[in-house]
Each structure stands twice: as structure tokens, then as C-alpha cells.
Amino acid sequence: MSGYSALKEFTKQVLPKAAVSAIGRYRARRRFHGYRPRQITRHFGDCDLTVELIDPLGERWYAHDWELPPEIPLLQQSRLKPGAIVFDLGAHQCVMAMLLARRVGPDGFVVAVEGGSANARAGARNIQLNSIANCRVIHAVAAAQSGRARFEALGNGRVIAGAAESAALLAEDVPAVSVDDLTESHGNPGVVYVDVEGSECDVLEGAKRTFLSRPDWLIEVHQDAGLESRGGSAAKVVSFFAGDYGCYVASETPSNNYTEWARFEPLEEAGIPSGRFFLAAIAKPA
């Protein structure tokens, strides 16, 4: 064990839990606010994109080449087609939104919804840097119903759920929007991407009318990583797609930094994976 690791472990043993948590929050804020932004160009799947790195998490995810995420060719077999409307909910800094915008082409459109103000600004900047005209960033969180929400805006970000998460690192009061209200404003989506850090069931509850148009879905299911604390479960997420959808799952890879991707398998063969995983729900023919 290194000297730093030993000191960290000793601190956990001798200090109250609240003090250890406060130190962790201080260090995270310091890393975030002390980061020097820079622009890089990397190969993402099958295209080059310029990305403005604004924090350590963005550097971890975007400062290297990507293979093409496997859900993209899977979704392209169904409704991810030129001319489609795509909702990207929890869009972070819009790298995935830009990849999707390239797939739907100039006659399609991507609505990128991001709750963190810094991430939303970075996403809009990245779209501008790459001259992508068919993608719009909305600073909001996806929710069961439109209104307002408290959002933990540091790093990846998440909706703050009650007193248990009151000690947020960087809390913001932000607009909330339901999938159904997005559909009313922008039209029926062909594909809905969902990466909302545990609020998956809330988002799906707010999509009752949208389900009637049978979009395809790609959901990062935060099992054992926030989903249950918000009253959800992996089984509940899957239940939204019973009957009308063919479902595929892919376990999250250990690196969790987009350098490698797990492959999708039919849910009925693989079962619900342990931990966080990706769920692709493809609408069956009507």
C-alpha cells in the first residue's frame, strides 16, 4: 500500500464519517475547479470529433479513441435511421449525441438533455466546434413530470433524492422535463437514450404517451448504483418493455471509461446482469 493510500485508510478509521465525507467533497470540488480546459481531437467510432475537456471526468472518458459503441449498429437495424428524432437524456458533454446526430443525418434531429450547467455549456460548445446543425442542447433533467429539480452538477451529475443526498458537492436548481413533454415539443422519437444515474424508472414513468409510438430505447441501468435508493429496480426497468419489445443486455466493463464495450445478448438468454448494465429495447413489429 502506498503512503497516500495508507494515510487515506488511517483517516477513515480515526475521523468521524461526516468528516471523511466532507474532506472527500472538498477534494472533488478542488479537482473540478482547478482543472485547465483544453481541446482535443480523437476518433470516436467511425468519425473524428473535437471535444473541449472541462474536468477530470471528461478527460477520463474522451481523451482517447473510442471503438463504435455496440448499441449503435444494434439500433441501426431498427429505428436509428436517417431522418429519425433521437432524445439523449443525460447527455453529459454531448459526445454520444454527436455520434447519434451523424447517424440520423440532416433530416433527423437529436435533442440532448443535460442537467449540469457546466456540462450543458460544454456540450453546446462541442456541437459548435464540430459544426453539427441537427442537435440541440436543453439544460434540464429528465423526470416523471415537468417542473423543477435539485441536481448534483459536479462531474457526471444526478438528481438529488431527499435528505440522504443533501450534502451535494455542487447542487443546482434546474428545470425538469418529462419524455412526454419532449415528444409534444419535438415530435415522436425513434430512439430514446437514457443515462440518468439511477432515475431510470422516473424517466420511464414520464413516457406513457411516448410509448404509444413505440420508440427504441437504450438505457444504462444503474443497478446497485443509485437505482434502488430512488425506489427502482432492474426488474422494474425491464417491466416497462414487457410484450412489445425485444430486449438485449450488456454488462458494464470493468474499465468503465469507453475504451472497451461489452456485447449485447438477448435478455431471455443472459438474464439480468449483476451491477450496472446496458439495456437495449427494440420495438417489435406492430
Buried (B, 14 or more C-beta within 10 A) or exposed (E): EEEEEEEBEEEEEEEEEEEBEEBBBEEBEEBBEEBEEEEBEBEBBEEEBBBBBBBBBBBBBBEBEBEEBBBBEBBEEBBBBEEBBBBBBBBBBBBBBBBBBBBBEEEBBBBBBBBBBBBBBBBBBBBEBBEBEBBBBBBBBBBBEBEEBBBBBBBBBBBBBEEEBEEBBBBBEBBBBBBBBBBEEBEBBBBBBBBBBBBBBBBBBBBEBBBEEBBBBBBBBBBEBBBBEBEBBBEBBBEBBEEEBBBBBBBBEEEEBBEEBBEBBEBEEBEBBEEBBBBBBBBEEE
